[in-house]
Amino acid sequence: MSSNLVTLGIVIYVVLALAVALMARRGNRTDMSGYFLGGRNMNGILSALSYSATTYSAFMLVGLAGLTYQGGVGALGFEIVYFTGVSLVALFGPRFWLAGKKFGYVTPSEMVGDRYESKTAAAAISIVNCLFLIPYCAVQLAGIGYLLQGITNNAIPFTVGVVIATGLAILFSYTAGIRSVVWTDSLQAVIMIITSTLVVLLVIHGLGGFGSFFATLQTDHPDALSVPGNGYFNFLTFLGLTLPWFFFSLSNPQVSQRMFMPASLKGLRQMLIGFLVFGFIYTFVSVLWGFSALQMFPDLTTADLATPKLLSSDLVPPVLGVIVMIGILAAAVSTIDSIMLTLSSMVARDVYGNLQKDASDAKQLRVGKIVIPIIAILAFAFAELELNLIAILSVAASSGLIVTVPAFFGTFFWRRGTAAGVISSVSIGAVIVMMLEFTGLKPFGLAAGIWGLIISTVLFIGVSLATKAPVKKAELFITILKTKPEKKQQQISQKELK
């Protein structure tokens, strides 16, 4: 594909997205809630599209397609497990929303710290999130680098693609905070779902239609249609990949923070339903992309090049290929800027805010804005390592974040949870996961994410039972917030919200 055409597409996208971001510069952005949560006033449709674009980033059309190319239909099962994990939003979403409205929380870690009456607990969760989400940010940058490199046959080098993505993420983050991200996300999500579906239908038609498509797969690549197939998706590998992904909507703060943003519980429900519809379509599209690339380019050295090769093939009209490429780039940028905003809000609120006891909301906001480019630079440096298999690296990040899951369950469902339990489970669990990921060790064949969940759960329960629980705050969260959300929303007075 012509690098000039790709460059033109990127320029048009930047101009259009920047115009949308600038139009989002309304409302109060002078405090933490306004800048990082959109004033808690986002409608359901925008929230759903933004949630989708943020979650389904370079991971899907680059990562999941590559994982399908590498291991076959097991990749579909892997993503379906994540889909079932979104049910956690139905369980925790109303509770996050109610707690955020009542107590004014900006970050999930701030909420956990307040529940356990410990700013140290909030800071510990924030630091762990930074440790694992900056590499995940880098995964998105690398996805764009591979995409532009592959679609232009190296005319746009990997590093140039990473630089473009980094610059766009910083630009959109600064333009209007989360408002610009949500509005540009919505534009990106619409582009993604329409163009990717159209392309996969064109490709399958070019390969003889659905009947011929699957018949050829069955003949030439029979292992791709079974599990474990070529052996890649054996049970322990599948479990190690899917368990962290199941808890993604709860453990990843750039996602869970969005539960604070809708204007109402109705908007929260619309966000969840819209996301599920979007994700169902996009999952099957991504898997079909992987199978298409397997038929057309069976000897790729890197599975993550499956999508770039497909887009630059003769079956995809160049203009449509560029539009899809822009959709993937935009989705990855969406995830990056969402992560940068979330991490910067956590550093400002839960780390700086705790170190500087008199730090005002305005000072925290200034610190948050300073942190944004620092996170971007660190992610850029990590992306330059050019590590392969984006899907695997994404799961590795979630494997580290999974250590926060017991603390979230305890926040709303266990009175005996303590700050010591949170701090020990999160910090020790994170260290163990990092050691296992760096060394590649799998004790008893179990992946790092499985050990992370087991160890953090045991530590959280054991240490909590051995220490004193904050009874008053526990009762407030578990007793008051367990009221049916619709009734509780009506009970929150304007005085309480202030």
N, C-alpha and C positions, 0 to 999 in steps of 0.2 A: 504494500500500500504506500502511496506517495507520502513522504514526510511533509510536503507542503500542504497537502489536504488535511493531514492530522494536525499540523500547526494551526491552520485556519480554523479547524473545528474547536481547538482549545481556546483560541482567541475569542471566537463567538461565544463559547460557553462562559468564559471569564466575564465578558462584558454583560451578558444576560444575567448571570448569577450575581454579579456585583450590583446591578441595577435593582434586583430583587432584595438583596441584603440592605441596600440603602433605603429602600422603601419601608423596611422593617424598623428603621430607626425612629420609632415612636414609642411613647410610653416612658415610664421612669426607668432609667438605666444608671442612676446615681447611687444605688445601694446594692448589696450583695444579692438580695432576692430579685430585684429588677434585672440585673445584668446576667445572673446565672440561672434564674428560674423563669424569666419572662414575666415577672410579677405574679406568678401563680395564676395566670389568666389565659392559658392556651386552650383553644377549642379542640374537640375530639378528633376532627378530620385531620387538621394540621398535625396534631400529636401522633396520630396513627402513621401518617406518611413520614414524619420525621423519625419516629421509632423504627420504621422499616428501613429507611435509608441508612440510619446509624448502625443498625444491627447487621443488615445484609450488605456488607461492604465488599472490599476486594476478596473477602473470604468466599463469597458465593460463586460468582462467574469466573473467578480465577482460582480460588482455593478449593471449593467443593467440586468444580468441574475437573480440577487437577487430581483431586482425591478419587473421583470416579474413574478417571483415566488410569490411575495407579492401581486401585483395588476393586473396581467394579461396583456392582449394585449395593454392596455393603455400605457405600457412602450415603445412599438414600436412607438406609436404616439409621445410620449415624445422625443424619439431620432430622429424621422423624422423632428421634428421642429428644432432641433439643426442642422440637415443636411441642411435645408433651410437657416439657419443663416450663413452658410459658404459662401453664396452669398456675404456677407460683405467683404470677401477677394477679390472678383472680383472688388468691388467698392473701397476699401481702399488699397489693395495690391500695385497697380501701384503707388499710391500717396506716400505710405510709402517708396517704393523702390526708387522713384525719389528723395524724400526729403533726404533719407539717403545717396544716392550717391552724391547729391549736397552739403549737409551741414555736412556730416560725423557723423550723429547721431549714437550712440551706443544703446540707450534705447528709447522706445516709450515715456517715461516720459520726457526725455531730449528734444525730438522733440516738445512735447506740451509746455514745458517751454520756448523754444526758440520762438515758434510761438507767445506766449503771452508776450514775453519779461520779463519773471519772473522765476528766479531760485527757488523761494519759491513754485511756482506752480508745478515745476518738483519734488521738494522734497516732497510736499504734496501727490502727486500721488504715489511716491515711497514708502512712509511710509504706505499708505493705502494698497498698493499691498502686502507689508510684513505682515500686520495684517491679511489679509485673505488668502494669499497663503501658509503661514507656516502651518495652519491647513489643507489646501488642500494637502500639502506635507505629512502631517501625515496620511491623508486618504489613500494615496498610500502605506505607510508603514504598516498601519493596514490591508490593503488588502492582502499584502504578509504574514503577521502574521496569518490571518485567513486561508489563502490558505494552508500554510505549516502545520498548526495545524490540519486542517480538513483532508488533504490528507494522513497524517501519523497517524491519530487517536490519536493525542496529544503526539506522540513520539517526535516531534519537537515542543516545546512550542511556544506560541504566541510571547513572548518576544525575543526568539532566532531568529525567522523569521524576526522580526523588526530590530534586530541588524545586521543580514546578509544584509538586504536591505540597511540600512543606510551606512554600510561600503562600499558596492559596489558603491552606488551613489557618495560617496566622492572620491573613487578610480578613477572612470571614469571621474569625473569632473576635477580632478587634472592632469590626464595623458596627455591630450592635449587640454583641454578646450572644446569648442563646436565641434571641429573637431572629437574628440574621441567619443563624444556623438552622432553626426550625423552618423558616421560609425557603431557604435554598434547598434544604432537605426535601421539602415537599415537591419542589420543581424537579429535583433529581430522581425522586422515587417514581414519579409519573413517567419520566423519560426511560428509566431503567426497565420498568415492567412492560411497557408497550414495545419498545425496540427489541429487547432481548427475546420476547415471545415471538415477535415477527421473524427475527433472524433464525431462531431454531426451527420454525415451521418451514422457512425457505430452504434451509439446509437439509432437513429431512425429506422435503419434496425433491430436492436435487439428488438425493441418494436413493430415490425410488419410492418414496412414501413410507408410511409407518410399517406396513407389512414387510416390504423388502428390507427396511432399516433393521428391524429386529431379527429377521431371518438371516441377514448377513452377520449380525452380531453372534447369533447362535452358531453359525457355521465357522466363522473365523476367530471368534473370541468367546467361546462357550464359558470360560471361567469368569468372564465379566458379569454373567447373569446368574451367578450362584454365590453362596456364602459358605465357607470362606473363599471360594473361588481359587485364585492363584496363591492363596495362603496369607495374603496381606491382612485380611480381616478375620484372624482367628479370634476366639472368644475373649481372651485377656486383652488383646489389642483393642478390640471393639469396646470392651468395658472401660479401658483406660481413656479412650477418646471420648466416649459418650457421657460418662459420669460428670466430669467438669462442665460439659456443655449443657447438661440437664439443669444445672443450677445457675446458668449464665445470667438469666434475667434478674436474679437476686444478688449474685456475687459481684457482678460488674457494675460499678457505681455510675458509669456513664449511661447505663440503662435504668438502674433502680432510682437514680435521681429524678428521672422523668416522671416517676409516680407522684412527685410533689407539684408538677407543673400544670395539670389540667385545671380548668376553672371550676369544675364540678365533678361529682362522682359519675354523672351521665357521660361527661367528656372522657373520663377514665375508662369506662366501659367501651365507648366508641373507639378509643385508642387500641384497646386489646382486640376487639373484633376486627377492626380494619387491618391490624398487623397480622392476624391469623389468616385472613383472606389473601393478603399480599404474599405472605410467606409460603402458603400452600402452593400458589402458582409459581413463585420464584424458585422454590426448591426443585420442582420437577423440571423446570426450564434449565436449571444449572446442571442437573444430572444428565439430561439429554444432550447438553453441550459437551459434557465429558465423553459420552458414548459416541457422539458425532466425530469428535477429534480422534478418538481411538480408531475409528474406521478409516479416517482420511490420512492420519499421520501416526501409524502404529509404532514408530521407532524414535519418538522424542526422547532426548536425553534428560529433560526436566519436565515433570508432569505439569508444573505451573505455566508452561508455555502452550498448553492445550488451547486455551481461549485465544491468545494472540494469533496463533497459527490459523485457527478457525476463522477469525475475523479478516485475516488477510488472504483467505482462500478465494478461488474463483466463484464459489457458490454464493458469496456474500457481496452484494453491490457495494463498491467503495464508500459511497456517501452513507449508506445505512451502517456499514461497519464502523465508520468514524462516529456516528451518533451513538452506537452501542458503546464504543470505547469511551466516549465522553460520559455516558451514564455510569460506567464502572469507575472511571476516574472520580466523578462527582460523589459517588457513594463512598469511596475510600476516603476522600477529603472530608465527607460528612462525619465519618467515624473518628477521624483524626482530630478535627476541631471540637467534636463533642468530648472526646477524652481529654484534650488539652484544657477545655473549660472546666470539666469536672475536677481534674487533678489540681488545677490552679485554685479552684474554690476550696478544695480540701486543705491544700497547703496554707492558704490564707486564713481559713476559718479555724481549722483544727490543729495546725502546727503553730503558725505565727500568732494567731489569736490566743493560744494557750501560753505561749512564751511571753507575750506582751499583754499582761492582764488588763491594761487600760486601752487596748487597741480598739478604736471606734470602727463602726461599720465602714466608713469611708476609707480609713487606713487599710482595712482588710481588702477592700476592693482594689486599692492601688497596688498592694502586694500581689493580689491575684493576677492583675494585668501584667506585672513584671515577670511573673513566673511563666506565663504562656510561652514566650519565645524560648525560654530556657528549656522547657519540656520539649519543644519542637527541635531544638539543636541536639539534645540527647537522643531523641528518636531518630533523627537523621544519621547520627554517627552509628547507631546500631543497625540501621537499614543498609548502610554501606558494606556490612559484612556479607551481604548477598547470600543469606542462608536459604536453602531450598524448602519446598513443601510448606506453603503458607498455611494450609489447614492444620498441619501438625503444630506449627509454631503458635497458632491461635489457641489451640487446645492447651499448649504448655502454659500460656498466660493464664487461662482459666483454671489450670491445675493449681497455680499459686493462689489465685483469688478464692478458691473454694474453702480455704481455711477460715474465711469470715462467715461462712454459712451458719455454723452452730450459734454464733453470737446473735445473728438476726432472728433465728428461731427462738432463742431464749428471750429476746427483747419483748416479744409479744405472747409467748406461750409457756414460759417457765419462770415462776416467781423466785426460784433459788439461784438464778444466775447472778454472778458477781463480776465486778470489774477485774479482779485478779484472774478469774476464769477466762475472760475475754482477752486480756493482755497476754497471758501465757499461751492460750490456744492459737492466737493469731501470730504471735512472734515466733514461737518455737515451731509451729506448723509450717510457717513460711520458710524458715531456715532449712528445715528438713526437705521440703519440696525443692528448694533451690539446689541443695546438695544432690538430690536424686536426678534432677534435670541436667545439671552440669556433668555429672559422672556417668549418666546413662544407666545407672543401676536400677534394677527392678526386683527387689526382694520378694521371693515366692512368686515371681512373675507378674506382680502387680505394679501398675504404673504409678508415677509420682502423685497424680491427682487423687487416686484411691487412697494412698497412704496419707495424703494431706487431709482428706475428710475424716479418716479413721482417727488419726492422731489428734487433730484439732477437736473432734467431738469428745474423745476420752479426756483430754486435758480440760476442756471447758466444763464438763460435768464433774470431774474429779476435784479440780481446784475450787470450783464453785461450792461444792459440798463441804469443803474444808475451810471456807471463809464465810464472812458475814454478808448476807444479801441486803441491798437497799430496799427494805420492805415497802416504804411509802411510795416510792417511784414505781416499783413493780406493780403494786395494786392499781396505780393510776393508769399504767399502760395496759395491763391485762384485764382489769375490771371495767374501766370506762371505755376503752377502745374495743372491747369485744361486743359492745352493743351493735345491733344491726346498723350497718353504715348509713342507710337512708335515714333512719331515725336519728342517728347521732349527728348527721349533717344538719338536720333541722334544729338540734339542740345547741349547736355552737353559736353563741351570740356574737354580735359584732364586737362587744367589749372583749370577749375571749380572743377573737381573732387579732385584735390590736395588741 
